[in-house]
């Protein structure tokens, strides 16, 4: 599903996370790894693995329709 001129929710979340969370919480390395985003029931799940120490961190974002807010 694409919105905002063809940019998907997956792409927007990945770009946002890469811009905001650049430092590994485990070792402090400024990691160049990309976020992996997948669809899950009711939202998006994201995952990243540090290329320096191989620490992994994940999260979820719940998506709602504007009329449901």
Residue pairs with C-beta under 8 A, 6 or more apart in sequence:
1 8
1 9
2 8
3 9
4 12
9 44
9 63
10 37
10 38
10 39
10 44
13 35
13 37
13 44
13 46
13 61
14 34
14 35
14 37
14 46
17 35
17 46
17 48
18 34
18 35
21 48
22 30
22 31
23 29
23 30
23 31
24 30
24 31
24 50
24 52
24 53
24 55
25 55
25 57
26 50
26 53
26 55
27 50
27 52
27 53
27 55
29 50
29 51
29 52
29 53
31 48
31 50
31 51
31 52
32 51
33 48
33 49
33 50
33 51
34 48
35 46
35 47
35 48
36 46
36 47
36 48
37 44
37 45
37 46
38 44
38 45
38 46
38 47
39 45
40 60
42 62
42 63
43 60
43 61
43 62
43 63
44 60
44 61
44 63
45 58
45 59
45 60
45 61
46 58
46 59
46 60
46 61
47 56
47 57
47 58
48 56
48 57
48 58
49 55
49 56
50 56
